[in-house]
Amino acid sequence: MIHVSNRRSLHYQHGAFTDLVFYTVVFLALMNSCRAQSEVIVPSQPVVSLVGEDVILPCHLDPVMNAFDMTVEWARPDLNPRFILVWRDGEELETKKHPSFSGRTSVFIDELEKGNISLKLSKVKVSDEGGYKCFLPTLSKTSTVQLVVGAVSSPVVQMTKNNNGVLLECESADWYPEPEMFWLDGEGNLLSAEPTETVRGPDGLYTVSSRVTVEKRHGRKFTCRVTQRKINQTREKHLTIPDHFFVVPTPSPPSPPGTQHVVIGAVIGCAALLFIPAIIFVVWRQRQKKSSK
């Protein structure tokens, strides 16, 4: 009886161990299956950010997986070193990061377990523009987020009177990418202006300027518009020209014929009246001297 009982006990233990191994294998297989099915999802359209702003480059796992203990890499292939951020073993490896991104990139730690592996980039620069790869070595999955960087500023307008009307000058600095500049009248119609002048500074930013001469027939209200379609940004400056800028000085009426001769005669007559008494006085003095002798 004792031998039979021991055999049953051993058989039971062996069966329990076999079941444990079986379920463990099934669990690992399911995990691997889930991992194999997860995709790295990023937006299909470029992400746009202005210089100086903070921006989020979206990236997440679908179906959701806990990425906290996984290795997450964000990289720019055109840079050396290429890494923008490396998350490994529950922490960020700052030493792997490209120096220009030091202190400016991070992940949302509380969101990693929800499969959110998005990158936050702070204080965006013009040089940050490019393609960013979101990569998980464990899944051998990667996707690229395109970042488009822009810079804008409001235009400044000056007006000056000239012989042909009023000269309007518009300038706008610190744009990126290179913008376009237009002049509009009060009805929104394009005005024919001089070609736009463009200068690019050492910081990579553009300054644009344009001039146009307007007359009273064009109206008094005008707009200088600066636009950049790639980043969908527009800045405008509206102005109203005062009426006195269009006032033309009234010329003096021409003198009637013969007026100049009359004026000359009058001047000569006045001179004669002044000199005749002087001549009489001189003659009188000379006679007085002779009579005294």
MIDOSE-1310 file (N, C-alpha, C; in nm, 2 decimals, decimal comma, always signed):
residues 293
mihv	+0,08/-0,12/+0,00/+0,00/+0,00/+0,00/+0,09/+0,12/+0,00; +0,20/+0,11/+0,07/+0,28/+0,23/+0,08/+0,34/+0,26/-0,05; +0,38/+0,15/-0,13/+0,44/+0,17/-0,26/+0,34/+0,23/-0,36; +0,22/+0,19/-0,35/+0,12/+0,24/-0,44/+0,09/+0,39/-0,41
snrr	+0,09/+0,42/-0,28/+0,07/+0,57/-0,25/+0,18/+0,65/-0,29; +0,30/+0,60/-0,28/+0,42/+0,68/-0,33/+0,42/+0,70/-0,48; +0,38/+0,59/-0,54/+0,37/+0,61/-0,69/+0,27/+0,71/-0,73; +0,16/+0,71/-0,67/+0,05/+0,80/-0,70/+0,10/+0,95/-0,67
slhy	+0,17/+0,96/-0,56/+0,22/+1,10/-0,53/+0,32/+1,14/-0,63; +0,41/+1,05/-0,67/+0,51/+1,09/-0,77/+0,45/+1,12/-0,90; +0,35/+1,04/-0,94/+0,27/+1,07/-1,06/+0,20/+1,20/-1,06; +0,15/+1,24/-0,94/+0,08/+1,36/-0,93/+0,17/+1,48/-0,94
qhga	+0,29/+1,47/-0,88/+0,39/+1,57/-0,88/+0,44/+1,59/-1,02; +0,47/+1,48/-1,09/+0,52/+1,48/-1,23/+0,42/+1,55/-1,32; +0,29/+1,52/-1,30/+0,18/+1,58/-1,38/+0,17/+1,73/-1,35; +0,19/+1,77/-1,23/+0,18/+1,91/-1,19/+0,30/+1,99/-1,26
ftdl	+0,41/+1,93/-1,25/+0,53/+1,99/-1,31/+0,52/+2,01/-1,46; +0,46/+1,90/-1,52/+0,44/+1,90/-1,67/+0,34/+2,01/-1,71; +0,24/+2,02/-1,63/+0,14/+2,13/-1,65/+0,20/+2,27/-1,64; +0,28/+2,29/-1,54/+0,35/+2,42/-1,52/+0,44/+2,45/-1,64
vfyt	+0,51/+2,35/-1,68/+0,60/+2,38/-1,80/+0,52/+2,41/-1,92; +0,41/+2,34/-1,94/+0,32/+2,36/-2,05/+0,26/+2,50/-2,06; +0,21/+2,54/-1,94/+0,15/+2,67/-1,93/+0,25/+2,78/-1,95; +0,37/+2,76/-1,90/+0,48/+2,86/-1,91/+0,51/+2,88/-2,06
vvfl	+0,52/+2,76/-2,13/+0,56/+2,77/-2,27/+0,45/+2,84/-2,35; +0,32/+2,81/-2,31/+0,21/+2,87/-2,38/+0,21/+3,02/-2,35; +0,24/+3,06/-2,22/+0,24/+3,20/-2,19/+0,35/+3,28/-2,27; +0,47/+3,22/-2,27/+0,58/+3,28/-2,35/+0,55/+3,29/-2,50
almn	+0,48/+3,18/-2,54/+0,45/+3,18/-2,69/+0,35/+3,30/-2,71; +0,25/+3,31/-2,62/+0,15/+3,42/-2,64/+0,22/+3,56/-2,63; +0,32/+3,57/-2,54/+0,39/+3,70/-2,53/+0,47/+3,73/-2,66; +0,53/+3,63/-2,71/+0,61/+3,65/-2,83/+0,52/+3,68/-2,95
scra	+0,40/+3,61/-2,94/+0,30/+3,64/-3,05/+0,25/+3,78/-3,04; +0,23/+3,83/-2,92/+0,18/+3,97/-2,91/+0,29/+4,06/-2,95; +0,42/+4,03/-2,91/+0,53/+4,12/-2,95/+0,54/+4,12/-3,10; +0,53/+4,01/-3,16/+0,54/+4,00/-3,31/+0,44/+4,08/-3,38
qsev	+0,32/+4,09/-3,32/+0,21/+4,16/-3,38/+0,21/+4,31/-3,36; +0,28/+4,36/-3,25/+0,28/+4,50/-3,22/+0,36/+4,58/-3,33; +0,30/+4,69/-3,36/+0,36/+4,78/-3,46/+0,40/+4,91/-3,40; +0,51/+4,97/-3,45/+0,55/+5,11/-3,41/+0,47/+5,21/-3,49
ivps	+0,38/+5,28/-3,43/+0,29/+5,37/-3,50/+0,34/+5,52/-3,49; +0,35/+5,59/-3,60/+0,39/+5,73/-3,60/+0,29/+5,80/-3,70; +0,28/+5,93/-3,69/+0,19/+6,01/-3,78/+0,25/+6,00/-3,92; +0,16/+6,00/-4,02/+0,19/+6,00/-4,16/+0,24/+6,13/-4,21
qpvv	+0,19/+6,24/-4,15/+0,22/+6,37/-4,19/+0,33/+6,43/-4,10; +0,41/+6,52/-4,16/+0,52/+6,59/-4,08/+0,46/+6,66/-3,96; +0,54/+6,66/-3,86/+0,51/+6,74/-3,74/+0,58/+6,88/-3,75; +0,50/+6,99/-3,73/+0,55/+7,12/-3,75/+0,57/+7,19/-3,62
slvg	+0,68/+7,26/-3,60/+0,71/+7,33/-3,48/+0,78/+7,46/-3,51; +0,76/+7,57/-3,43/+0,83/+7,69/-3,45/+0,95/+7,70/-3,36; +1,05/+7,77/-3,40/+1,17/+7,79/-3,33/+1,14/+7,84/-3,18; +1,20/+7,77/-3,08/+1,18/+7,81/-2,95/+1,07/+7,74/-2,87
edvi	+0,99/+7,67/-2,95/+0,88/+7,59/-2,89/+0,92/+7,46/-2,84; +0,84/+7,39/-2,76/+0,85/+7,25/-2,73/+0,76/+7,17/-2,82; +0,81/+7,05/-2,87/+0,73/+6,97/-2,96/+0,73/+6,82/-2,92; +0,62/+6,75/-2,95/+0,62/+6,61/-2,92/+0,62/+6,53/-3,05
lpch	+0,71/+6,44/-3,07/+0,71/+6,35/-3,19/+0,64/+6,22/-3,15; +0,52/+6,20/-3,19/+0,44/+6,09/-3,15/+0,49/+5,95/-3,19; +0,49/+5,85/-3,11/+0,52/+5,72/-3,14/+0,47/+5,62/-3,03; +0,39/+5,52/-3,07/+0,33/+5,43/-2,97/+0,32/+5,29/-3,03
ldpv	+0,30/+5,19/-2,94/+0,29/+5,05/-2,98/+0,15/+5,01/-2,99; +0,11/+4,94/-3,10/-0,02/+4,90/-3,13/-0,02/+4,75/-3,18; -0,08/+4,66/-3,10/-0,14/+4,67/-2,98/-0,05/+4,72/-2,86; -0,11/+4,77/-2,76/-0,03/+4,83/-2,65/+0,05/+4,72/-2,58
mnaf	+0,18/+4,76/-2,56/+0,27/+4,68/-2,48/+0,34/+4,77/-2,38; +0,38/+4,70/-2,27/+0,46/+4,78/-2,17/+0,60/+4,79/-2,22; +0,64/+4,91/-2,24/+0,78/+4,94/-2,30/+0,88/+4,99/-2,19; +0,83/+4,99/-2,06/+0,92/+5,04/-1,96/+1,05/+4,97/-1,95
dmtv	+1,05/+4,84/-1,96/+1,17/+4,76/-1,94/+1,23/+4,72/-2,08; +1,18/+4,78/-2,18/+1,24/+4,76/-2,31/+1,34/+4,86/-2,35; +1,42/+4,84/-2,45/+1,51/+4,94/-2,50/+1,44/+5,02/-2,61; +1,44/+5,15/-2,59/+1,38/+5,25/-2,68/+1,49/+5,34/-2,74
ewar	+1,50/+5,35/-2,87/+1,60/+5,44/-2,93/+1,53/+5,54/-3,02; +1,57/+5,67/-3,00/+1,53/+5,77/-3,10/+1,66/+5,82/-3,16; +1,66/+5,83/-3,29/+1,79/+5,86/-3,36/+1,77/+5,95/-3,49; +1,87/+6,02/-3,52/+1,88/+6,10/-3,65/+1,99/+6,04/-3,73
pdln	+1,96/+5,96/-3,83/+2,07/+5,89/-3,91/+2,17/+5,99/-3,97; +2,14/+6,12/-3,99/+2,23/+6,21/-4,05/+2,33/+6,27/-3,96; +2,32/+6,24/-3,83/+2,40/+6,29/-3,73/+2,50/+6,19/-3,68; +2,61/+6,23/-3,62/+2,71/+6,15/-3,56/+2,76/+6,21/-3,42
prfi	+2,73/+6,14/-3,31/+2,65/+6,02/-3,30/+2,50/+6,05/-3,33; +2,44/+5,94/-3,37/+2,30/+5,95/-3,43/+2,19/+5,95/-3,32; +2,22/+5,91/-3,20/+2,12/+5,90/-3,10/+2,07/+6,03/-3,04; +1,94/+6,04/-3,04/+1,88/+6,16/-2,98/+1,84/+6,13/-2,83
lvwr	+1,80/+6,00/-2,81/+1,76/+5,95/-2,68/+1,77/+5,80/-2,68; +1,82/+5,74/-2,57/+1,83/+5,60/-2,55/+1,77/+5,57/-2,42; +1,66/+5,49/-2,41/+1,61/+5,44/-2,29/+1,63/+5,29/-2,27; +1,70/+5,25/-2,16/+1,74/+5,11/-2,14/+1,73/+5,08/-2,00
dgee	+1,68/+4,96/-1,97/+1,67/+4,91/-1,83/+1,61/+5,01/-1,73; +1,51/+5,08/-1,78/+1,43/+5,17/-1,69/+1,50/+5,30/-1,67; +1,59/+5,34/-1,75/+1,65/+5,48/-1,73/+1,71/+5,53/-1,87; +1,73/+5,66/-1,88/+1,78/+5,72/-2,00/+1,93/+5,72/-1,99
letk	+2,00/+5,68/-2,10/+2,14/+5,68/-2,11/+2,19/+5,82/-2,17; +2,21/+5,91/-2,09/+2,25/+6,05/-2,13/+2,38/+6,05/-2,21; +2,47/+5,96/-2,18/+2,60/+5,96/-2,25/+2,59/+5,92/-2,40; +2,48/+5,85/-2,44/+2,47/+5,81/-2,57/+2,42/+5,92/-2,67
khps	+2,37/+6,03/-2,60/+2,30/+6,13/-2,68/+2,39/+6,23/-2,75; +2,35/+6,27/-2,87/+2,42/+6,37/-2,95/+2,43/+6,50/-2,86; +2,55/+6,57/-2,86/+2,56/+6,69/-2,77/+2,46/+6,80/-2,79; +2,42/+6,82/-2,92/+2,33/+6,93/-2,95/+2,19/+6,91/-2,89
fsgr	+2,16/+6,79/-2,84/+2,03/+6,76/-2,78/+2,04/+6,73/-2,63; +2,15/+6,76/-2,58/+2,17/+6,74/-2,43/+2,07/+6,83/-2,35; +2,00/+6,76/-2,26/+1,90/+6,83/-2,18/+1,78/+6,88/-2,25; +1,76/+6,84/-2,38/+1,64/+6,88/-2,45/+1,55/+6,77/-2,49
tsvf	+1,58/+6,65/-2,47/+1,49/+6,54/-2,51/+1,45/+6,45/-2,39; +1,33/+6,39/-2,39/+1,28/+6,31/-2,29/+1,17/+6,22/-2,34; +1,14/+6,12/-2,26/+1,02/+6,04/-2,29/+0,92/+6,05/-2,17; +0,80/+6,01/-2,19/+0,70/+6,02/-2,08/+0,70/+5,89/-2,00
idel	+0,78/+5,89/-1,89/+0,81/+5,77/-1,82/+0,68/+5,70/-1,77; +0,58/+5,78/-1,73/+0,46/+5,72/-1,68/+0,37/+5,66/-1,79; +0,41/+5,69/-1,91/+0,33/+5,64/-2,03/+0,39/+5,52/-2,10; +0,52/+5,49/-2,06/+0,59/+5,38/-2,13/+0,52/+5,25/-2,11
ekgn	+0,46/+5,22/-1,99/+0,39/+5,10/-1,97/+0,26/+5,09/-2,05; +0,22/+5,20/-2,10/+0,10/+5,20/-2,19/+0,13/+5,20/-2,34; +0,26/+5,18/-2,36/+0,31/+5,17/-2,50/+0,33/+5,30/-2,57; +0,33/+5,41/-2,49/+0,36/+5,55/-2,54/+0,51/+5,57/-2,53
islk	+0,58/+5,57/-2,65/+0,72/+5,59/-2,65/+0,76/+5,72/-2,72; +0,66/+5,82/-2,72/+0,68/+5,95/-2,79/+0,80/+6,03/-2,73; +0,86/+6,11/-2,81/+0,98/+6,19/-2,78/+0,93/+6,34/-2,76; +0,97/+6,40/-2,65/+0,95/+6,54/-2,63/+1,08/+6,61/-2,65
lskv	+1,08/+6,71/-2,75/+1,20/+6,79/-2,78/+1,17/+6,93/-2,74; +1,26/+6,99/-2,65/+1,24/+7,12/-2,60/+1,32/+7,22/-2,67; +1,27/+7,35/-2,67/+1,35/+7,46/-2,73/+1,40/+7,43/-2,87; +1,31/+7,41/-2,96/+1,34/+7,37/-3,09/+1,43/+7,47/-3,17
kvsd	+1,52/+7,42/-3,24/+1,62/+7,50/-3,32/+1,59/+7,47/-3,47; +1,64/+7,56/-3,56/+1,63/+7,54/-3,70/+1,70/+7,41/-3,74; +1,82/+7,38/-3,67/+1,90/+7,26/-3,70/+1,83/+7,13/-3,66; +1,72/+7,14/-3,59/+1,65/+7,02/-3,54/+1,56/+6,96/-3,66
eggy	+1,54/+7,03/-3,76/+1,46/+6,98/-3,87/+1,52/+6,85/-3,93; +1,44/+6,76/-3,96/+1,48/+6,63/-4,02/+1,40/+6,51/-3,98; +1,45/+6,39/-4,01/+1,37/+6,27/-3,99/+1,42/+6,20/-3,86; +1,33/+6,16/-3,77/+1,36/+6,10/-3,64/+1,31/+5,96/-3,64
kcfl	+1,40/+5,86/-3,62/+1,36/+5,72/-3,62/+1,33/+5,67/-3,48; +1,21/+5,62/-3,46/+1,16/+5,56/-3,34/+1,19/+5,41/-3,35; +1,28/+5,35/-3,27/+1,32/+5,21/-3,29/+1,32/+5,13/-3,16; +1,26/+5,01/-3,17/+1,27/+4,91/-3,05/+1,34/+4,79/-3,10
ptls	+1,47/+4,77/-3,05/+1,54/+4,66/-3,09/+1,48/+4,52/-3,06; +1,41/+4,52/-2,95/+1,34/+4,39/-2,90/+1,24/+4,34/-3,01; +1,17/+4,44/-3,07/+1,07/+4,40/-3,17/+1,13/+4,41/-3,31; +1,25/+4,47/-3,32/+1,30/+4,49/-3,46/+1,21/+4,57/-3,54
ktst	+1,14/+4,67/-3,48/+1,05/+4,76/-3,55/+1,10/+4,90/-3,54; +1,08/+4,97/-3,65/+1,12/+5,11/-3,66/+1,03/+5,19/-3,75; +1,01/+5,32/-3,71/+0,93/+5,41/-3,79/+0,99/+5,55/-3,78; +0,96/+5,63/-3,88/+1,03/+5,76/-3,89/+0,93/+5,88/-3,88
vqlv	+0,96/+5,97/-3,79/+0,87/+6,10/-3,78/+0,95/+6,21/-3,85; +0,89/+6,28/-3,93/+0,95/+6,40/-4,00/+0,91/+6,53/-3,92; +1,02/+6,60/-3,88/+1,00/+6,73/-3,81/+1,03/+6,84/-3,91; +0,93/+6,93/-3,92/+0,95/+7,06/-4,00/+0,96/+7,17/-3,90
vgav	+1,07/+7,25/-3,91/+1,09/+7,36/-3,82/+1,06/+7,49/-3,89; +0,99/+7,59/-3,83/+0,97/+7,72/-3,89/+1,00/+7,83/-3,79; +1,02/+7,95/-3,85/+1,04/+8,07/-3,77/+0,97/+8,18/-3,84; +0,90/+8,27/-3,76/+0,82/+8,37/-3,82/+0,84/+8,50/-3,74
sspv	+0,80/+8,62/-3,80/+0,80/+8,74/-3,73/+0,71/+8,84/-3,80; +0,67/+8,94/-3,73/+0,57/+9,04/-3,79/+0,65/+9,14/-3,88; +0,59/+9,18/-3,99/+0,66/+9,28/-4,08/+0,65/+9,42/-4,02; +0,74/+9,50/-4,07/+0,74/+9,64/-4,03/+0,73/+9,73/-4,16
vqmt	+0,65/+9,83/-4,16/+0,63/+9,91/-4,28/+0,66/+10,06/-4,25; +0,72/+10,12/-4,35/+0,75/+10,26/-4,35/+0,69/+10,33/-4,48; +0,65/+10,45/-4,47/+0,60/+10,52/-4,58/+0,67/+10,66/-4,60; +0,69/+10,69/-4,73/+0,77/+10,81/-4,76/+0,70/+10,88/-4,88
knnn	+0,68/+11,01/-4,88/+0,63/+11,08/-5,00/+0,74/+11,10/-5,10; +0,70/+11,08/-5,23/+0,79/+11,11/-5,34/+0,72/+11,17/-5,45; +0,79/+11,20/-5,56/+0,72/+11,27/-5,67/+0,61/+11,19/-5,74; +0,62/+11,06/-5,73/+0,52/+10,98/-5,80/+0,40/+10,93/-5,71
gvll	+0,41/+10,97/-5,58/+0,30/+10,93/-5,49/+0,36/+10,90/-5,35; +0,33/+10,78/-5,30/+0,38/+10,74/-5,17/+0,46/+10,61/-5,18; +0,58/+10,61/-5,13/+0,66/+10,49/-5,13/+0,64/+10,41/-5,01; +0,60/+10,28/-5,02/+0,58/+10,19/-4,90/+0,69/+10,09/-4,90
eces	+0,75/+10,07/-4,79/+0,86/+9,98/-4,77/+0,83/+9,88/-4,66; +0,84/+9,75/-4,69/+0,80/+9,65/-4,59/+0,92/+9,56/-4,57; +0,95/+9,52/-4,44/+1,06/+9,43/-4,41/+1,02/+9,34/-4,30; +1,06/+9,21/-4,31/+1,03/+9,11/-4,20/+1,15/+9,02/-4,19
adwy	+1,20/+9,01/-4,07/+1,32/+8,93/-4,04/+1,29/+8,80/-3,97; +1,39/+8,71/-3,96/+1,39/+8,59/-3,88/+1,28/+8,50/-3,92; +1,28/+8,46/-4,05/+1,18/+8,36/-4,11/+1,26/+8,23/-4,15; +1,19/+8,12/-4,13/+1,24/+8,00/-4,19/+1,12/+7,90/-4,20
pepe	+1,11/+7,83/-4,32/+1,19/+7,85/-4,44/+1,17/+7,98/-4,50; +1,23/+8,00/-4,62/+1,22/+8,13/-4,69/+1,08/+8,16/-4,72; +1,02/+8,28/-4,69/+0,88/+8,31/-4,71/+0,87/+8,39/-4,84; +0,74/+8,42/-4,87/+0,70/+8,51/-4,98/+0,64/+8,64/-4,92
mfwl	+0,65/+8,75/-5,00/+0,60/+8,88/-4,95/+0,51/+8,93/-5,06; +0,39/+8,99/-5,02/+0,30/+9,04/-5,12/+0,25/+9,18/-5,06; +0,20/+9,26/-5,16/+0,13/+9,39/-5,13/-0,01/+9,38/-5,17; -0,11/+9,42/-5,09/-0,25/+9,41/-5,12/-0,31/+9,55/-5,10
dgeg	-0,41/+9,58/-5,19/-0,48/+9,71/-5,17/-0,60/+9,68/-5,07; -0,68/+9,79/-5,05/-0,79/+9,78/-4,95/-0,89/+9,67/-4,99; -0,90/+9,63/-5,11/-0,99/+9,53/-5,16/-0,93/+9,39/-5,16; -0,81/+9,38/-5,12/-0,74/+9,25/-5,12/-0,68/+9,21/-5,25
nlls	-0,67/+9,31/-5,35/-0,61/+9,28/-5,48/-0,46/+9,30/-5,47; -0,38/+9,21/-5,54/-0,24/+9,22/-5,54/-0,19/+9,34/-5,61; -0,09/+9,41/-5,56/-0,03/+9,52/-5,62/+0,10/+9,48/-5,69; +0,13/+9,55/-5,80/+0,25/+9,53/-5,87/+0,37/+9,60/-5,80
aept	+0,45/+9,52/-5,73/+0,56/+9,58/-5,65/+0,69/+9,54/-5,71; +0,80/+9,60/-5,65/+0,93/+9,57/-5,69/+0,97/+9,43/-5,65; +1,06/+9,36/-5,71/+1,10/+9,22/-5,67/+1,14/+9,22/-5,52; +1,10/+9,11/-5,46/+1,13/+9,09/-5,32/+1,28/+9,06/-5,30
etvr	+1,34/+9,13/-5,20/+1,48/+9,11/-5,17/+1,49/+9,02/-5,05; +1,58/+8,91/-5,07/+1,59/+8,81/-4,96/+1,74/+8,80/-4,92; +1,76/+8,80/-4,79/+1,89/+8,79/-4,73/+1,89/+8,67/-4,62; +1,98/+8,58/-4,63/+1,99/+8,47/-4,53/+2,11/+8,50/-4,44
gpdg	+2,08/+8,50/-4,31/+2,18/+8,53/-4,21/+2,26/+8,41/-4,17; +2,37/+8,43/-4,09/+2,45/+8,31/-4,05/+2,38/+8,21/-3,96; +2,26/+8,26/-3,90/+2,18/+8,17/-3,82/+2,08/+8,08/-3,90; +2,09/+8,10/-4,03/+2,00/+8,03/-4,12/+1,86/+8,09/-4,14
lytv	+1,84/+8,20/-4,08/+1,71/+8,27/-4,09/+1,71/+8,37/-4,20; +1,59/+8,39/-4,26/+1,57/+8,48/-4,37/+1,51/+8,61/-4,33; +1,56/+8,72/-4,40/+1,50/+8,85/-4,40/+1,45/+8,89/-4,54; +1,32/+8,93/-4,55/+1,27/+8,97/-4,68/+1,22/+9,11/-4,67
ssrv	+1,23/+9,18/-4,79/+1,18/+9,32/-4,80/+1,13/+9,34/-4,94; +1,03/+9,44/-4,94/+0,97/+9,47/-5,07/+0,93/+9,62/-5,07; +0,92/+9,68/-5,19/+0,88/+9,82/-5,20/+0,78/+9,84/-5,31; +0,69/+9,93/-5,29/+0,58/+9,96/-5,39/+0,55/+10,11/-5,38
tvek	+0,53/+10,17/-5,49/+0,48/+10,31/-5,49/+0,33/+10,31/-5,53; +0,25/+10,38/-5,44/+0,11/+10,39/-5,46/+0,07/+10,53/-5,49; -0,05/+10,55/-5,56/-0,10/+10,68/-5,58/-0,24/+10,68/-5,52; -0,30/+10,80/-5,52/-0,43/+10,82/-5,46/-0,54/+10,73/-5,52
rhgr	-0,52/+10,70/-5,65/-0,62/+10,62/-5,72/-0,62/+10,47/-5,66; -0,51/+10,43/-5,59/-0,51/+10,30/-5,54/-0,58/+10,29/-5,40; -0,62/+10,40/-5,35/-0,69/+10,40/-5,22/-0,59/+10,45/-5,11; -0,64/+10,43/-4,98/-0,56/+10,47/-4,87/-0,52/+10,35/-4,78
kftc	-0,58/+10,24/-4,80/-0,56/+10,12/-4,71/-0,48/+10,02/-4,78; -0,37/+9,97/-4,72/-0,28/+9,87/-4,78/-0,24/+9,76/-4,68; -0,19/+9,65/-4,73/-0,15/+9,54/-4,64/-0,02/+9,48/-4,70; +0,08/+9,46/-4,61/+0,20/+9,39/-4,64/+0,18/+9,25/-4,58
rvtq	+0,19/+9,14/-4,66/+0,16/+9,01/-4,62/+0,29/+8,92/-4,64; +0,33/+8,85/-4,54/+0,44/+8,76/-4,55/+0,38/+8,62/-4,51; +0,41/+8,52/-4,60/+0,36/+8,39/-4,58/+0,46/+8,28/-4,61; +0,44/+8,16/-4,54/+0,53/+8,05/-4,56/+0,43/+7,93/-4,57
rkin	+0,41/+7,87/-4,69/+0,31/+7,77/-4,70/+0,35/+7,64/-4,64; +0,48/+7,61/-4,64/+0,52/+7,48/-4,58/+0,49/+7,46/-4,44; +0,50/+7,57/-4,36/+0,46/+7,56/-4,22/+0,33/+7,63/-4,19; +0,26/+7,67/-4,30/+0,12/+7,72/-4,29/+0,12/+7,84/-4,19
qtre	+0,21/+7,94/-4,21/+0,22/+8,06/-4,13/+0,21/+8,18/-4,21; +0,14/+8,28/-4,16/+0,12/+8,41/-4,23/+0,12/+8,52/-4,13; +0,19/+8,63/-4,16/+0,19/+8,75/-4,08/+0,16/+8,87/-4,17; +0,08/+8,97/-4,12/+0,04/+9,08/-4,20/+0,06/+9,21/-4,12
khlt	+0,08/+9,32/-4,20/+0,08/+9,45/-4,14/-0,01/+9,54/-4,22; -0,12/+9,59/-4,16/-0,22/+9,68/-4,22/-0,18/+9,83/-4,19; -0,20/+9,91/-4,30/-0,17/+10,05/-4,28/-0,27/+10,14/-4,36; -0,29/+10,26/-4,31/-0,38/+10,36/-4,37/-0,29/+10,48/-4,40
ipdh	-0,29/+10,53/-4,52/-0,21/+10,65/-4,55/-0,29/+10,77/-4,53; -0,24/+10,87/-4,45/-0,31/+10,99/-4,43/-0,33/+11,07/-4,56; -0,44/+11,15/-4,56/-0,48/+11,22/-4,68/-0,37/+11,32/-4,72; -0,30/+11,38/-4,62/-0,20/+11,49/-4,66/-0,08/+11,43/-4,74
ffvv	-0,06/+11,30/-4,73/+0,05/+11,24/-4,80/+0,02/+11,25/-4,95; -0,10/+11,26/-4,99/-0,13/+11,26/-5,14/-0,16/+11,40/-5,19; -0,15/+11,51/-5,10/-0,17/+11,65/-5,14/-0,05/+11,69/-5,23; -0,08/+11,74/-5,35/+0,02/+11,79/-5,44/+0,03/+11,94/-5,42
ptps	+0,14/+12,01/-5,40/+0,15/+12,15/-5,39/+0,10/+12,22/-5,51; +0,01/+12,33/-5,49/-0,04/+12,40/-5,61/+0,06/+12,50/-5,66; +0,10/+12,49/-5,79/+0,20/+12,58/-5,85/+0,15/+12,72/-5,86; +0,24/+12,82/-5,85/+0,20/+12,96/-5,86/+0,16/+12,99/-6,01
ppsp	+0,05/+13,07/-6,03/+0,00/+13,10/-6,16/+0,11/+13,18/-6,24; +0,12/+13,16/-6,37/+0,22/+13,22/-6,45/+0,20/+13,37/-6,46; +0,30/+13,45/-6,47/+0,29/+13,60/-6,48/+0,23/+13,63/-6,61; +0,14/+13,74/-6,62/+0,09/+13,78/-6,75/+0,20/+13,84/-6,83
pgtq	+0,18/+13,84/-6,97/+0,28/+13,90/-7,06/+0,32/+14,05/-7,02; +0,44/+14,08/-7,02/+0,49/+14,22/-7,00/+0,51/+14,25/-6,85; +0,48/+14,16/-6,76/+0,49/+14,18/-6,62/+0,63/+14,21/-6,58; +0,72/+14,13/-6,64/+0,86/+14,14/-6,61/+0,92/+14,28/-6,65
hvvi	+0,88/+14,33/-6,76/+0,92/+14,46/-6,81/+0,87/+14,57/-6,71; +0,75/+14,55/-6,67/+0,69/+14,65/-6,57/+0,77/+14,65/-6,44; +0,80/+14,53/-6,40/+0,88/+14,52/-6,27/+1,01/+14,59/-6,28; +1,08/+14,56/-6,40/+1,21/+14,61/-6,42/+1,21/+14,77/-6,43
gavi	+1,11/+14,82/-6,49/+1,09/+14,97/-6,50/+1,07/+15,03/-6,37; +0,99/+14,96/-6,29/+0,96/+15,01/-6,15/+1,09/+15,02/-6,07; +1,17/+14,91/-6,08/+1,29/+14,91/-6,01/+1,38/+15,02/-6,05; +1,39/+15,05/-6,18/+1,48/+15,15/-6,23/+1,43/+15,29/-6,18
gcaa	+1,29/+15,31/-6,19/+1,23/+15,43/-6,14/+1,27/+15,46/-6,00; +1,26/+15,36/-5,91/+1,29/+15,37/-5,77/+1,43/+15,41/-5,75; +1,52/+15,35/-5,83/+1,66/+15,38/-5,82/+1,69/+15,53/-5,86; +1,62/+15,57/-5,97/+1,64/+15,71/-6,01/+1,59/+15,81/-5,91
llfi	+1,48/+15,78/-5,84/+1,43/+15,87/-5,74/+1,53/+15,88/-5,62; +1,60/+15,77/-5,60/+1,70/+15,78/-5,49/+1,83/+15,85/-5,53; +1,87/+15,84/-5,65/+2,00/+15,89/-5,70/+1,99/+16,04/-5,73; +1,87/+16,09/-5,78/+1,86/+16,23/-5,82/+1,88/+16,33/-5,71
paii	+1,82/+16,31/-5,59/+1,85/+16,40/-5,48/+2,00/+16,40/-5,45; +2,06/+16,28/-5,46/+2,20/+16,27/-5,42/+2,29/+16,36/-5,52; +2,25/+16,35/-5,65/+2,32/+16,43/-5,75/+2,30/+16,58/-5,73; +2,18/+16,62/-5,70/+2,15/+16,76/-5,67/+2,23/+16,81/-5,56
fvvw	+2,24/+16,73/-5,45/+2,32/+16,77/-5,33/+2,47/+16,78/-5,37; +2,52/+16,69/-5,45/+2,66/+16,70/-5,48/+2,69/+16,83/-5,56; +2,60/+16,86/-5,66/+2,62/+16,98/-5,74/+2,61/+17,11/-5,66; +2,52/+17,11/-5,56/+2,50/+17,22/-5,47/+2,62/+17,24/-5,39
rqrq	+2,68/+17,14/-5,34/+2,80/+17,15/-5,26/+2,92/+17,20/-5,34; +2,93/+17,16/-5,46/+3,04/+17,21/-5,54/+3,03/+17,36/-5,57; +2,91/+17,41/-5,59/+2,88/+17,55/-5,61/+2,91/+17,63/-5,49; +2,88/+17,58/-5,38/+2,90/+17,65/-5,25/+3,05/+17,67/-5,23
kkss	+3,13/+17,56/-5,27/+3,27/+17,58/-5,25/+3,33/+17,68/-5,34; +3,28/+17,70/-5,47/+3,33/+17,79/-5,56/+3,30/+17,94/-5,52; +3,18/+17,96/-5,47/+3,14/+18,09/-5,43/+3,21/+18,14/-5,30; +3,25/+18,05/-5,22/+3,33/+18,08/-5,10/+3,47/+18,13/-5,14
k	+3,52/+18,09/-5,25/+3,65/+18,13/-5,30/+3,65/+18,27/-5,35
